[in-house]
Amino acid sequence: MSRHRRTLYADALQALLNGDMAKAAIRRDFELLREIARLAQSDAPLDLAVTDPALFASWRAAVTRYHVAGWTHMTPNRVDQIATEVGNPEDGLALAPVEPDLTRGS
């Protein structure tokens, strides 16, 4: 899955803000997962606090939720390692994406 860099950044930030990391993992969208991990590791840019305080606060809160939810070990390097182990989806080696069955009870 090859996206334009700006689109990837916007999609990753939106996924981070919405807490949609698991959805990307289920789809095995390693490109998006890597960018989400990069954004979470680098945290919100400090100059954003001046230019867009609401986005800065939302981004910081999303990074906190990311870590509290247990995604801390999902680093860009770890995503690359897992993608290599699973296989490249463009090569047809990856497992087919599986949508979760939300109708079943826990």
LUMVEXKOL-284693 format. One record per residue (C-alpha): residue number from 1; residue in three letters; z, x, y. Coordinates in steps of 0.1 Angstrom, whole numbers, plus 5000, padded with zeros to 4 digits. Layout:
+-----+-----+------+------+------+
|   k |   r |    Z |    X |    Y |
+-----+-----+------+------+------+
| NUM | ALA |    Z |    X |    Y |
...
+-----+-----+------+------+------+
END
This chain:
+-----+-----+------+------+------+
|   k |   r |    Z |    X |    Y |
+-----+-----+------+------+------+
|   1 | MET | 5000 | 5000 | 5000 |
|   2 | SER | 4989 | 5018 | 5031 |
|   3 | ARG | 4998 | 5003 | 5064 |
|   4 | HIS | 4993 | 5015 | 5100 |
|   5 | ARG | 5023 | 5035 | 5111 |
|   6 | ARG | 5032 | 5011 | 5138 |
|   7 | THR | 5030 | 4981 | 5115 |
|   8 | LEU | 5051 | 4999 | 5089 |
|   9 | TYR | 5077 | 5007 | 5116 |
|  10 | ALA | 5078 | 4970 | 5128 |
|  11 | ASP | 5080 | 4957 | 5092 |
|  12 | ALA | 5108 | 4981 | 5083 |
|  13 | LEU | 5128 | 4973 | 5114 |
|  14 | GLN | 5125 | 4936 | 5107 |
|  15 | ALA | 5135 | 4940 | 5071 |
|  16 | LEU | 5165 | 4962 | 5081 |
|  17 | LEU | 5176 | 4936 | 5108 |
|  18 | ASN | 5172 | 4908 | 5083 |
|  19 | GLY | 5188 | 4926 | 5054 |
|  20 | ASP | 5156 | 4923 | 5033 |
|  21 | MET | 5159 | 4956 | 5014 |
|  22 | ALA | 5162 | 4939 | 4980 |
|  23 | LYS | 5130 | 4919 | 4986 |
|  24 | ALA | 5111 | 4951 | 4992 |
|  25 | ALA | 5127 | 4967 | 4962 |
|  26 | ILE | 5118 | 4938 | 4940 |
|  27 | ARG | 5082 | 4940 | 4952 |
|  28 | ARG | 5084 | 4978 | 4946 |
|  29 | ASP | 5071 | 4984 | 4981 |
|  30 | PHE | 5082 | 5020 | 4982 |
|  31 | GLU | 5064 | 5027 | 5015 |
|  32 | LEU | 5084 | 5000 | 5032 |
|  33 | LEU | 5117 | 5011 | 5014 |
|  34 | ARG | 5112 | 5046 | 5026 |
|  35 | GLU | 5107 | 5036 | 5062 |
|  36 | ILE | 5138 | 5012 | 5060 |
|  37 | ALA | 5158 | 5041 | 5047 |
|  38 | ARG | 5145 | 5064 | 5074 |
|  39 | LEU | 5154 | 5039 | 5101 |
|  40 | ALA | 5189 | 5034 | 5086 |
|  41 | GLN | 5196 | 5071 | 5083 |
|  42 | SER | 5184 | 5079 | 5118 |
|  43 | ASP | 5203 | 5049 | 5133 |
|  44 | ALA | 5194 | 5032 | 5165 |
|  45 | PRO | 5180 | 5055 | 5192 |
|  46 | LEU | 5206 | 5059 | 5220 |
|  47 | ASP | 5181 | 5054 | 5248 |
|  48 | LEU | 5176 | 5019 | 5234 |
|  49 | ALA | 5212 | 5011 | 5246 |
|  50 | VAL | 5199 | 5013 | 5281 |
|  51 | THR | 5164 | 4998 | 5277 |
|  52 | ASP | 5173 | 4970 | 5252 |
|  53 | PRO | 5210 | 4966 | 5247 |
|  54 | ALA | 5206 | 4935 | 5224 |
|  55 | LEU | 5182 | 4953 | 5201 |
|  56 | PHE | 5205 | 4984 | 5201 |
|  57 | ALA | 5235 | 4963 | 5191 |
|  58 | SER | 5215 | 4944 | 5164 |
|  59 | TRP | 5201 | 4976 | 5150 |
|  60 | ARG | 5236 | 4993 | 5148 |
|  61 | ALA | 5250 | 4962 | 5131 |
|  62 | ALA | 5222 | 4961 | 5106 |
|  63 | VAL | 5228 | 4998 | 5098 |
|  64 | THR | 5264 | 4990 | 5092 |
|  65 | ARG | 5255 | 4961 | 5069 |
|  66 | TYR | 5231 | 4984 | 5051 |
|  67 | HIS | 5258 | 5008 | 5043 |
|  68 | VAL | 5285 | 4982 | 5035 |
|  69 | ALA | 5260 | 4964 | 5011 |
|  70 | GLY | 5257 | 4997 | 4991 |
|  71 | TRP | 5223 | 5009 | 5002 |
|  72 | THR | 5237 | 5043 | 5015 |
|  73 | HIS | 5222 | 5062 | 4986 |
|  74 | MET | 5187 | 5048 | 4993 |
|  75 | THR | 5175 | 5077 | 5014 |
|  76 | PRO | 5138 | 5085 | 5020 |
|  77 | ASN | 5140 | 5114 | 4995 |
|  78 | ARG | 5156 | 5091 | 4968 |
|  79 | VAL | 5129 | 5065 | 4974 |
|  80 | ASP | 5102 | 5091 | 4969 |
|  81 | GLN | 5119 | 5103 | 4937 |
|  82 | ILE | 5121 | 5068 | 4923 |
|  83 | ALA | 5085 | 5060 | 4933 |
|  84 | THR | 5074 | 5091 | 4914 |
|  85 | GLU | 5094 | 5082 | 4883 |
|  86 | VAL | 5082 | 5046 | 4883 |
|  87 | GLY | 5046 | 5055 | 4891 |
|  88 | ASN | 5023 | 5050 | 4920 |
|  89 | PRO | 5013 | 5013 | 4923 |
|  90 | GLU | 4978 | 5023 | 4934 |
|  91 | ASP | 4974 | 5042 | 4901 |
|  92 | GLY | 4983 | 5010 | 4881 |
|  93 | LEU | 5013 | 5028 | 4865 |
|  94 | ALA | 5040 | 5007 | 4882 |
|  95 | LEU | 5056 | 4977 | 4866 |
|  96 | ALA | 5043 | 4944 | 4880 |
|  97 | PRO | 5064 | 4930 | 4908 |
|  98 | VAL | 5089 | 4904 | 4896 |
|  99 | GLU | 5100 | 4876 | 4918 |
| 100 | PRO | 5137 | 4866 | 4913 |
| 101 | ASP | 5145 | 4833 | 4896 |
| 102 | LEU | 5168 | 4817 | 4922 |
| 103 | THR | 5171 | 4785 | 4903 |
| 104 | ARG | 5195 | 4799 | 4877 |
| 105 | GLY | 5232 | 4800 | 4885 |
| 106 | SER | 5251 | 4833 | 4886 |
+-----+-----+------+------+------+
END
